[in-house]
Amino acid sequence: MKLNVGVLGGGSWGTTVASLTSKNSATMIWARNIETVTEINEQHTNSKYLPNATLHKRLRASSSIKETVQNAAVIVLGIPSQSFRKVLLEAQPYIRPWVPIISLSKGIEMETNLRMTEIIKEILPGHPAGVLTGPNLAKEIHFGKAAAAVIAMVDKTIARKLQSVFNSGLFRVYTNNDVIGCELGGALKNIMAIATGMGDGIDAGENTRSALITRGLSELTRLGVAMGGKRRTFAGLTGMGDLVATCSSSKSRNHHVGYQLGKGKTLDEVIAEMNEVAEGVKTAKVVMELSKKYHVEMPISREVYKVLYEGNTVANAFKSLLNIDVGSEEEPG
């Protein structure tokens, strides 16, 4: 039986996922902008977020959250993490009982420090909550480049059922029941992408980028395990895989932020020029709190935070990293 899918969020990734699921199931996507809704329905495009891309012809769009979710057997939220709760609360009255809710967001809520699946469980207790995550650059996937993702849910049976909703040709979807690890890998790697972007912006070199990626993996793994994730998860698609893709690609929003900071722009200038959210900017604040709470040293994240919020320069951030005592790679630090 094919499941009706309701997707909330008309950005690049939400639109890409909605176009993919349209190949397998009847899918409706919600977007706030009525012009975007009209464009998707009439031209099968979303030129603001996916220039030159043609969406699946069966994908329908609506500006009504009620219309999008009321008949859905699966609901997907492609909403930035800091707006996630608000949109889910708007949708709550129209969601049928026990419908699975899948997050596409790679961030952590400020103030509460909650992951998106924790917000789902808080607002919609009893609904299976999961996350679709991995090394997924929306524009590449939409233009037919091969990619792999993970659907992470505690219930393996539901996760396997949803594989058939998201699997599509060159887009391969695996399952994992380590929701904590998969979700944290997706959120924490964005900070490392800002760091590598800063390095690329000041032309620090490929050796430096490689060191930041590998030490960044060690850093996010330490915090992820401390918070309940499984160490092996961070060596997979949602950890190392997502980290490499985001830290190495000019298509990455977070890498773009770091790169522009490295080129001398202020954070306000960089954000003003973007039409989508770079999750790592807000997540950097949350991670400093989590680092303190779980007693985990996160030197790269700390230097990114200082550049973003304390007026430190990119050059000084890299000098600080070089002054950290060098221990054994086998040790946790």
N, C-alpha and C positions, 0 to 999 in steps of 0.2 A: 504494500500500500504506500503510495506516495504521500508525503506530508506537505501541507501548506506551510510556507515559510513567510514570516514577517520580519523585515529588517528595519531597524530604527537607526537612521544616520546616513546622510547622503554625501559623505566625504569620499575620498579616493578609495579607501579600504572597504568601507561599508558598501559602496557601489560595486566594487570589484567582486566582493563575496556574493552580493545579491545577483549579479550577472552570472556568476558560476552556479549558484543554486538553481537559477532559472532553467538550467539545462536538465535538471533532475526533478524539480518540483515547482509547482505554482508559487511564485514569489512576488510579494509586494514590498516596496521600499518606501519609507517615510522620510521626507525632507522638509525642513521649515520653509525653504525658499520656494514660493509657488512657481517661479520661473524655471527652477531646476526640475520640479515635478512635471511641468508642461514639456520641457525639453526631453526628459526621459520618455514620456509617453508618446510624444509626437515624432521625435527625431532619433530616439534610441541612443542618445549621447548625454554626457555630463561634462561639457567642455570646460567648466570652471576647475574641476578636479582631475579629469582624465582627458586632456586635450588629444584630439585625433583618434579617440577610441570609440568603437561601436559596441553598444551593449546588446545583450541577448534580446531578441525581438519579443520574447514572451514576458520579459520583466515589466511589471506595472509599478507606477509610483503614485503616492498620495500625500497630501499635506495634512491628513487626518490620522492621528495616532490610533484612534478608535478603529477606523476602517482597516488600518494596517495589521492590528494585532487580534481583533475580535474572533477571526476564524482561523488563526494560525495554530498549527500543532507544534511549531518550533519558532522561538523568537530569538533573534540575533541583534545584539546591541553594538553598533559601531559608533559609539559616542565617546568623546574624550573623557578621561577619568574624572575630572572635576565637575563635569555636567551629568555624569552617569546617573547619580542618585535622582536628580531632578526629573530627568526624562523617564526613568523607570517608575517613579511615583505617578507621573502623568499617565503612564500606560497601565498601571496596576488595576484600576477598576474594570478594564476591558479584557484582561488576560484570563483565559479559561483555566480551571483547576489542573494542576499537575503538569502543565506544559513546560518542557525544558527551556531554560533561558541560557543563551550562550553569549559570552562577552568576547569582543574583538579588541578591547582596550588594553593598552600596555602602560598602565600607570597605577598609582596608589593614591587613594583619597587623602587630601590634606585634612587636618584637624582630627580625623578619626584614625588615620593610618591603616584603613581597611583596604583589602584587595577587592576587586570588582565582584568576585563570586561571594565574598562575605557580605557585600551590600545586597546582592540578590537574595541571599538566605535571610537577611534581616527584614527586607521589604516583602518578600514572597516566600515565607517558610513553607516547606513541603514541595516546592518546585525544584526539580533537578537543575543544578547550576554547573556550568562548565565554561571553558575558555578555548577558543580556536587561536592558536599562536604558532610562532615559528619564524624562520628567515624568509619573510614574505614582503617583498617590495611590490606594492600594488600595481604600479605601471608596468613592470616586467611581466607579472602574471597575466595582466589583462591583454598584453600583446603576445601571449602564447609561449612565454619562456617557461621551461620546466621548473617546478618548485615543490617543496614538501612542507607540510604543516602537521600540527598535532591537535587533536581534539582531546582535551583533558577533562575527565569527569571521574568522580568516585565510583559511580555505577558503570561497570564495564559493558553491561548489556546495552544500556542506553547509548553509550559512546560508540559501540559497534554499529548500532542502528543509524546513528547520525553520520557515520562515515560515508554512507551511501548518499546522503544529502549534499555533502561538501565535495566529495571526490569528483574530479572532472578532468578527464583526459590527462594532461601533463601536470595537473595539480593533485598531488598524492597526499592523502591524509592518514596519519597514523593515530593510534590511541595511546593514552597514558593515564593512569589513575593518580599520579602525583600532581594534583591540582595546585598545591602550594608552590612546588618547585617550578612548574611550568609557568605559572602566573608571575612569580618573582623574577624568573629569568627574563621574561619579556619586559618587565618594568625596569629592572636594574641595568640592563644593557644599554638603555638610552643615555644614561649618565656617561658610560664609557664611550659612547659614540660622540658625545659632546667633547670629551677629552681628546679622542683621536682627531676630531675635526679641528680642534684648536692646534694640535700638533701639525696637521697638514696646512693650516692657515699660516703658521710661522715657518713652514718648510723645514720641520724637524727631521724629516726623512722617514724612509720605510722601516728602518730598524727600530726607530722610536715607536712607530705605529704598531709594529709587531709586539714590542715589549708591553705597550699599553693594553693591547688586546689580551695577551696571555696573563699579565698581572691583574688586569681587570677581571678576567674570568676567575682567578683565584679569590679576588676580593668579593665579587658577587656570590660566589659559591659559599664562602664563609658565612655571609649574612643569611643566605638562603637556607643553609643547613641549620643554622641557629634558630631560624624561624619555623623549622619543621619540614623543609623540603628534603628530598633524597639526593645525595651527592651525585649519583649517576645521572640524574636528570640534567644537571648542568653541563654534562659532557655531550649531551644530545642536541636535537634540533632546536629546542626551546632555550638552550643555554649557549653552548659554543656556536651552534649554527646561526642563531639569531644575532649573536654578538659579532661574528665575522661579517655577516651581510650588512649590518647597520653601521659598523665602524669603518667599512671599506668603500661604501657607496656614496657617490655624490647625490643619489636619489633619496638618501636618508635625510629626513627633516632635522634630526638631532645632530647628525654630522654637519649639516649645513649651518646650524646655529653655531657650533664650535668653530667651524671654518671662518665664518664671518667675524666672530669675536677675535680669532687669531689675526685677521686682516685689519683689526683696529676699530671695528664698529662697536657701538654700545649694544647691550641687550635690548633696550627699548627700540633702537633702530632696526635691529634684526627682526624682532617680533612684528613690528609695524609693516615690514615688507612681505610677510608670509600670510597665506590664506588658509593654512591649516595649523593645527597645534603640534608643537614639539613637546611630547610628554616629559622628556627628561628635565626640562626647565623647572617644572613644579616638583617632580619626583626627587630632585636633588635636595630639596628642603626636607621632605619626608625621610629620606635615607639618613640624613644627619641625626634625626631623632631616633630612628631605629638602630643606628650604629651605637648610639649611647645606651639605649635600652637593653640591647643584647650584648653589649661589651665586645663589639667587633671593630677592629681597626680597619678603616677604609680610606687610606691616604689619597687615592686618585679621586674618589668622590668628594673628599674634603676640599681638595684644591679646585675642583670644578665649582663647588658651592661658593668658595671664596671669590672666584672670578665672577660668578653670576650675581652674588648678593652682597659682597663686602668690598667691591671696588678693586680687588687685586688684578694685576695684569696677567696676561697669558704667559709672558716671559718669566715672571716671578713664580707663577704656578709650577712651571717646569723646573726652575731652579730649586724650588722646595722639594719636589719629588726626587731630584738627584741628590739632595742632602740627607735623605732618609737612610738610616743605617741599613746595610745590606746583610741579610741573614741567609739561611739555607733555603733553597727552593722546596725542600722537603718539609720545612716547618710551616705552620699555619700562617705566619705573618708575611 
